[in-house]
């Protein structure tokens, strides 16, 4: 019984860990895309300011 419960807990922990890592990696991907867009926009602004 104890072994089964431990296994269940381990399974739950694994599921939670996977969920958290998935969410974090998703956020990081979105953030990196956002940062890239921001950098491109800033570069364009800088080019406009330099030429103007």
C-alpha positions as CSV (number, residue, x, y, z in Angstrom):
1,X,0.0,0.0,0.0
2,X,2.7,2.4,1.0
3,X,4.7,1.7,-2.1
4,X,1.7,2.3,-4.3
5,X,1.0,5.6,-2.6
6,X,4.7,6.7,-3.0
7,X,4.4,5.8,-6.7
8,X,1.2,7.8,-7.0
9,X,2.9,10.8,-5.4
10,X,5.9,10.4,-7.6
11,X,3.7,10.3,-10.7
12,X,1.8,13.4,-9.5
13,X,5.1,15.2,-8.9
14,X,6.3,14.2,-12.3
15,X,3.1,15.5,-13.9
16,X,3.3,18.8,-12.0
17,X,7.0,19.2,-13.0
18,X,6.2,18.5,-16.6
19,X,3.3,21.0,-16.6
20,X,5.5,23.7,-15.0
21,X,8.4,23.2,-17.4
22,X,6.0,23.2,-20.3
23,X,4.5,26.5,-19.2
24,X,7.9,28.0,-18.5
25,X,9.3,26.9,-21.9
26,X,6.2,28.3,-23.6
27,X,6.5,31.6,-21.8
28,X,10.2,31.8,-22.7
29,X,9.5,31.1,-26.4
30,X,6.8,33.8,-26.4
31,X,9.1,36.2,-24.5
32,X,12.0,35.6,-26.9
33,X,9.7,36.3,-29.8
34,X,8.5,39.5,-28.1
35,X,12.0,40.6,-27.3
36,X,13.1,40.0,-30.9
37,X,10.1,42.1,-32.2
38,X,11.0,44.8,-29.7
39,X,14.6,44.8,-30.8
40,X,13.6,45.0,-34.4
41,X,11.3,47.9,-33.7
42,X,14.0,49.7,-31.7
43,X,16.5,49.2,-34.6
44,X,13.9,50.6,-37.1
45,X,13.3,53.6,-34.8
46,X,17.0,54.2,-34.5
47,X,17.5,54.1,-38.3
48,X,14.6,56.6,-38.7
49,X,16.1,58.9,-36.1
50,X,19.6,58.7,-37.6
51,X,18.4,59.5,-41.1
52,X,16.0,62.2,-39.9
